[in-house]
């Protein structure tokens, strides 16, 4: 015989008695039982649980305060303003990196300078001007003018002399002699010319340009009454640092 059988029988008997009770009496007994449970909980269980909970919260607060106090570290010292708030080691590392970058830029600049024609060598400058003209005329490009840019506009027609070149160098921000080219070109001819600049014996770096599209009868078409269709070309002006 199972030990739980009497308990099951007793529970079954109580359930049968509960089932046979009228609905009103069921509700009344349920309310009384709930009131008794609440009274027992708030009179006995809750005070003990509340005291235990308050003690746990107090212990946790103490432990947190103790952890914060023990974990405090001395504030980091404020670096002198001249180091920008960096430590000495960090400032030394940044200084070394900046010096290395400056050396790299200086080497690049020296290499670029070696690519330019000597400013006081008229033969080299003439060779470069000839190379620019030949490069333009090798494509669909007509050179109208190629001349030095001097400090004074009235010197424009003068041949280059060391004095004029030096004076012009001091007057422009690039600190190199400047050439001005005016030309007519097709788009393809202009692109071919720009791509070919790297093949010249010396550097000719474009520093300014003015390009406009023209449509109509090309200046070389000298027959006004001809049935030649309207042409389109580019009027180009480029300044080179050489």
Buried (B, 14 or more C-beta within 10 A) or exposed (E): EEEEEEEEEEEEEEEEEEEEEEEEEEEEEEEEEEEEEEEEEEEEEEEEEEEEEEEEEEEEEEEEEEEEEEEEEEEEEEBEEEEEEBEEEEBEEEEEEEEEEEEEEEEEEEEEEEEBBEBEBBEBBEBBBEBBBEBBBEBBBBBEEBBBBBEEEEBEEEEBEEEBBBBBBEEBEBEBBBBBBBBBBBEEBBEBBEEBBEEBEBBBBEBEEEEEEEEEBBEEEEEEEEEEEEBEBBBBBBBBBB
